[in-house]
Amino acid sequence: MKKLLLLLFTTATFFAQDKTNILPKSDKVMGNIIRLDSFPTKLITPRNVDVWLPKDYTSKKKYNVIYMHDGQNLFDANTTWNKQEWMADDIATKLMNEQNVKDFIIVGVHNIPEIRFFDLYPKKTFDYLPKTVKDSIFEDAKKKGMNITEDNFKGDNYLKFIVEELKPYIDANFPTLKEAKNTFIAGSSMGGLMSMYGICEYPNVFSGAICISTHWVGMYPQKHNPLPNSFFSYLKEKIPSPKTHKFYFDFGTETLDQHYPQYEETVNKLFYDKGYTTENFKNLRFEGENHSELAWQKRFDVPLLFMLKK
């Protein structure tokens, strides 16, 4: 606790004291969580950021860092909207205690439910849609009572926030390994799309992307959906070098995940054509699993081992 209090003291140069706090102990959390309340930003709507530190955290070590989306769903089912969690802290603790993975911390960026979709949508993929298709998407949205344009999509700013505002703060206030080879981005559903997008947009910042139940349909499942091809066209041009990067994708087969298996072979071909192998690329099928935190907690150890195995 003394070390954590010292850490909080060092953060005071950036945050007022009431903006940074160690969350109270919870029977659902292993380790400690430091909450950065309404992290200051000029790029997106401010939101909380949780920094998870393992039980044996010490400033004498340096840690890999995983930046994760939907941070409020990662650690404590007592406080989540659906009483489910990833159990990211439990799984990470077990793997580190068994010395199966390198030491790491998790930085969980909270979502804001009302704008989550706009924050996590890979904006530049719109450039790979014909104008008529793009216009029809926004016309359909208008018919459904949503008056939106391309300007509503803040994915580029969201990524810039992580890379240019959040990461420098984390690196300055925690003992991190700052290089790309020690920095990862992870999420599920729309967060899977954003993790894919993040490593492609910033290949010199992130070396690994964990994309769980990746929402390849983009918006909502529909026949003749043009959005998946826009993601694949983007990837075809933007996939970074297999010499220095790793990608993990997966999908279930139930509820919303039932719409993802149809893209399995397309994704595989894209990466294998770029020189990826099973050493640095996975796209796994989890038969019978659905689209929920309970499903993701069952398999979160798989990508962690893939990315961070000693």
C-alpha positions in Angstrom: 0.0 0.0 0.0 2.9 2.4 0.8 4.2 1.9 -2.8 0.7 2.7 -4.2 0.4 5.8 -2.1 3.8 7.0 -3.3 2.6 6.3 -6.8 -0.5 8.4 -6.2 1.7 11.3 -4.9 3.7 11.3 -8.2 0.5 11.6 -10.2 -0.5 14.8 -8.4 1.5 16.9 -10.9 -1.0 16.0 -13.6 -4.2 15.3 -11.7 -5.9 17.0 -8.8 -5.9 14.6 -5.8 -9.6 14.0 -6.1 -9.1 12.9 -9.7 -6.8 9.9 -8.9 -7.6 7.2 -6.4 -7.1 3.6 -5.4 -10.4 1.9 -5.7 -11.7 0.2 -2.5 -10.9 -3.5 -2.2 -13.5 -5.7 -3.8 -14.0 -9.4 -3.4 -14.0 -9.5 -7.2 -10.6 -7.9 -7.8 -7.2 -9.5 -7.5 -4.5 -6.8 -7.2 -5.2 -3.1 -7.1 -6.9 -0.7 -9.4 -6.0 3.0 -9.7 -8.8 5.0 -11.2 -8.0 8.1 -13.2 -11.3 10.0 -13.0 -12.3 11.8 -16.2 -8.9 11.7 -17.8 -8.1 15.1 -19.3 -8.3 15.1 -23.1 -8.7 17.6 -25.9 -9.6 14.9 -28.4 -12.6 12.9 -27.1 -15.3 13.1 -24.4 -13.4 12.6 -21.1 -13.9 9.3 -19.4 -12.5 7.2 -16.5 -9.4 5.1 -17.0 -8.6 2.2 -14.7 -5.0 1.0 -14.3 -4.8 -2.5 -13.0 -1.7 -3.4 -11.0 -0.9 -7.0 -10.0 -0.7 -8.0 -6.4 3.1 -8.1 -6.3 3.5 -4.8 -8.2 6.7 -3.1 -7.6 8.4 0.0 -9.1 11.6 -2.1 -9.2 10.2 -4.1 -12.2 9.2 -2.8 -15.6 5.9 -4.0 -17.1 4.4 -4.7 -20.5 1.2 -2.8 -21.0 -2.1 -3.9 -22.5 -4.5 -1.0 -23.4 -8.1 -2.4 -23.3 -11.4 -0.9 -24.4 -14.6 -1.1 -22.3 -12.6 -0.8 -19.1 -15.5 -0.8 -16.7 -16.3 -4.4 -17.7 -12.9 -6.0 -17.1 -12.4 -6.5 -13.4 -15.4 -6.2 -11.0 -18.8 -7.8 -11.7 -20.1 -5.9 -8.6 -20.2 -2.7 -10.6 -20.9 -3.8 -14.2 -24.3 -3.2 -15.9 -24.9 -6.9 -16.4 -23.1 -8.3 -13.3 -20.6 -9.9 -15.7 -16.8 -9.3 -16.1 -13.9 -10.5 -18.1 -12.0 -11.5 -14.8 -9.0 -10.0 -16.5 -7.3 -9.5 -13.1 -7.8 -13.1 -12.0 -6.6 -14.6 -15.3 -3.6 -12.3 -15.5 -2.7 -13.1 -11.9 -2.9 -16.8 -12.5 -0.7 -16.7 -15.6 1.9 -14.5 -13.9 1.9 -16.5 -10.8 2.6 -19.6 -12.9 5.3 -17.7 -14.7 3.8 -18.5 -18.0 3.7 -14.9 -19.2 5.8 -11.7 -18.9 4.8 -9.2 -16.2 2.2 -6.7 -17.4 -0.4 -4.1 -16.3 -3.7 -3.4 -17.9 -5.0 0.0 -18.7 -8.8 -0.1 -19.1 -10.4 2.8 -21.0 -14.0 3.1 -20.0 -16.6 3.5 -22.7 -19.4 6.0 -22.7 -22.5 3.9 -23.7 -24.2 6.6 -25.7 -21.2 7.2 -28.0 -19.3 3.8 -27.7 -20.2 2.8 -31.2 -18.9 6.1 -32.7 -15.7 6.0 -30.6 -14.8 2.4 -31.6 -15.7 2.4 -35.3 -12.6 2.4 -37.6 -13.4 5.6 -39.4 -10.9 5.3 -42.3 -12.6 2.2 -43.5 -15.4 4.4 -44.8 -12.9 5.4 -47.5 -13.2 1.9 -48.9 -16.9 2.2 -49.6 -18.4 3.5 -52.8 -20.0 7.0 -52.2 -23.4 5.7 -53.1 -23.1 2.9 -50.5 -21.8 5.3 -47.9 -24.7 7.7 -48.6 -27.3 4.9 -48.4 -25.9 3.9 -44.9 -26.6 7.4 -43.6 -29.9 7.6 -45.3 -31.0 4.3 -43.7 -29.9 5.6 -40.3 -32.0 8.7 -40.9 -35.0 6.6 -41.6 -34.4 4.9 -38.2 -34.4 8.3 -36.5 -30.6 8.7 -36.3 -29.4 11.8 -38.0 -25.7 10.9 -38.3 -22.9 11.7 -40.7 -19.3 10.7 -41.0 -18.4 13.5 -38.6 -20.0 11.6 -35.8 -17.4 8.9 -35.9 -14.5 9.6 -33.6 -12.4 6.5 -33.9 -9.4 8.3 -35.1 -9.5 10.8 -32.2 -10.1 7.9 -29.8 -6.9 6.2 -31.0 -5.0 9.5 -30.9 -6.2 10.0 -27.3 -4.7 6.6 -26.3 -1.4 7.1 -28.2 -0.8 10.8 -27.6 -2.4 11.6 -24.3 -2.9 8.4 -22.3 0.2 6.4 -23.1 2.6 9.2 -22.4 1.0 9.7 -19.0 1.1 5.9 -18.2 4.7 5.7 -19.3 5.6 8.7 -17.1 3.9 7.5 -14.0 4.3 3.7 -14.0 7.4 1.6 -14.6 6.5 0.4 -18.1 8.4 -1.0 -21.0 7.6 1.7 -23.5 8.6 0.1 -26.8 6.0 -1.2 -29.3 7.2 -4.8 -28.7 5.9 -4.5 -25.1 2.7 -2.6 -25.9 -0.6 -4.2 -26.9 -4.2 -3.2 -27.6 -7.2 -5.4 -26.9 -11.0 -5.5 -26.9 -14.1 -7.4 -27.9 -16.9 -6.8 -30.4 -16.5 -3.2 -31.6 -13.4 -3.2 -29.3 -12.1 -6.0 -31.5 -12.5 -3.8 -34.6 -10.8 -0.9 -32.9 -7.9 -3.1 -31.7 -7.4 -4.3 -35.3 -7.6 -0.7 -36.5 -5.3 0.6 -33.7 -2.3 -1.6 -34.6 -2.7 -0.9 -38.3 -2.9 2.9 -37.7 0.0 2.9 -35.1 2.2 -0.1 -36.0 5.2 1.7 -34.3 3.2 2.0 -31.0 1.6 -1.5 -30.7 3.1 -4.9 -31.6 0.0 -7.0 -30.8 -3.7 -6.8 -31.2 -6.2 -9.0 -29.3 -9.5 -8.9 -31.2 -12.1 -11.0 -29.5 -15.5 -11.7 -31.1 -14.6 -9.1 -33.7 -17.7 -7.3 -34.9 -17.0 -7.8 -38.7 -20.6 -6.9 -39.5 -19.8 -3.3 -38.5 -23.3 -2.1 -37.5 -26.0 -4.7 -37.4 -26.3 -8.0 -39.2 -28.0 -7.7 -42.6 -28.0 -9.4 -46.0 -25.6 -8.0 -48.6 -23.8 -6.1 -45.9 -21.2 -3.8 -47.5 -19.3 -3.0 -44.3 -17.2 -6.2 -43.9 -15.6 -5.8 -47.3 -14.6 -2.2 -46.3 -12.7 -3.6 -43.3 -11.1 -6.3 -45.4 -10.1 -3.8 -48.1 -8.6 -1.6 -45.4 -6.7 -4.5 -43.9 -5.3 -5.6 -47.3 -3.5 -2.3 -47.6 -2.7 -1.6 -43.9 -1.7 -4.9 -42.2 1.8 -4.2 -40.7 4.8 -6.4 -41.0 4.6 -10.0 -39.7 8.2 -9.7 -38.6 7.2 -7.4 -35.7 3.5 -7.8 -35.1 1.0 -10.4 -33.9 -2.8 -10.6 -34.4 -5.2 -12.6 -32.4 -8.8 -13.0 -33.6 -11.6 -15.3 -32.4 -15.3 -15.8 -32.5 -18.1 -17.9 -31.0 -21.1 -19.4 -32.8 -24.1 -18.2 -30.7 -26.1 -15.0 -30.3 -24.4 -12.1 -32.1 -21.3 -14.2 -32.6 -23.2 -16.5 -35.0 -22.7 -13.8 -37.7 -18.9 -14.0 -37.6 -17.9 -17.5 -38.7 -18.7 -16.6 -42.3 -15.7 -14.3 -42.4 -13.2 -16.8 -41.1 -11.6 -17.8 -44.3 -11.5 -14.3 -45.7 -9.6 -13.1 -42.6 -7.2 -16.1 -42.7 -6.4 -15.5 -46.4 -5.7 -11.8 -45.8 -3.1 -12.5 -43.2 -1.5 -15.6 -44.8 -1.1 -13.7 -48.0 0.8 -11.0 -46.1 3.3 -13.6 -44.8 1.7 -14.3 -41.4 1.9 -17.8 -40.0 0.4 -19.6 -36.9 3.3 -18.1 -35.0 2.1 -14.6 -35.2 -1.6 -14.9 -36.3 -4.6 -16.8 -34.9 -8.2 -16.8 -35.8 -9.9 -19.3 -33.5 -13.4 -20.7 -33.4 -15.1 -21.4 -30.0 -18.1 -23.6 -30.8 -21.2 -22.9 -28.7 -19.9 -19.7 -27.2 -21.9 -16.5 -27.2 -21.3 -12.7 -27.2 -20.8 -11.9 -23.6 -18.2 -11.2 -20.9 -18.8 -14.6 -19.4 -17.8 -16.2 -22.7 -14.8 -13.9 -23.1 -13.5 -14.6 -19.6 -13.4 -18.4 -20.4 -10.8 -17.8 -23.1 -9.0 -14.6 -22.3 -6.0 -16.7 -21.2 -5.5 -17.9 -24.8 -4.6 -14.5 -26.3 -2.6 -13.5 -23.2 -0.4 -16.6 -23.6 -0.1 -16.0 -27.4 1.0 -12.4 -26.9 3.0 -12.5 -23.7 4.3 -16.1 -23.3 7.8 -16.2 -21.7 
